[in-house]
Amino acid sequence: MTVLWKKVSEGRASPTTMARMERWHRNMDYLRQRWPELLEQYSEEWVAIAEGRFVAHNPDRARLREELAALGIPRDDTVVRFLSRTPMMLNAHLD
């Protein structure tokens, strides 16, 4: 369990941390609910979800991050995932 999750589970997380986690959950809910349609449109690309909505896509992760920065979208408040029909094993943290 990470320190953050431990603080949350113990009720010791700050309001700022709680708000950030709520944004993350909202973004993940959007991604889960719209996975099939996003996969259909953006297969083999990186997608970014922020503020509970789809905000950008790009086949190149670094370029996607550049686009997000240009749009003024905070990295910490964005869920970025690679969409693929091919199952993958990942050994790295993507955000």
Secondary structure by P-SEA (a helix, b strand, c coil): ccaaaaaaaaccccaaaaaaaaaaaaaaaaaaaaaaaaaaccccbbbbbcccccccccccaaaaaaaaaaaccccccbbbbbbbcbbbbbccccc
